[in-house]
Amino acid sequence: MAAKKSHLPIALVVDLVLVILFTIIGHYTHSNDLDPQGIVTTAWPFVAALVVAWVLAAVWDRPLSPLASGTGIWAITVLLGLVIRGLTGAGGDPGQVPVSFMVVATTLNFITLVGWRVIATAVSGGGTHRR
């Protein structure tokens, strides 16, 4: 159990960095600047959703599990992040979230939030034997 708990801070930091990186890249792609206020406006709905996702997905039990934790974190972060973005207008007009953005947000966050856990599990040998 101690080994699982030691992965918690690492998993949280990796998730947070990946979600923020997603929003920085997206913001830069569309505005061609790295304005801190614009990045925060773009990022906060997804960062807030990530925090909620960590609580709802009970990540502390298996922080590196791609299925048990990764998919739950991904689904909640994307869904709630898009809802918050749509309701508040963060990064656009209130009530409008382009379908293309939904597809990109869903795909890239799946690749990162689940993908890094697949790699970490493979590298640590976590998927090949029970501890």
Secondary structure, 3 states (H helix, E strand, C coil): CHHHHHHHHHHHHHHHHHHHHHHHHHHHHHHCCCCHHHHHHHHHHHHHHHHHHHHHCCHHHCCCCHHHHHHHHHHHHHHHHHHHHHHHCCCCCCCCCCHHHHHHHHHHHHHHHCHHHHHHHHHHCCCCCCC
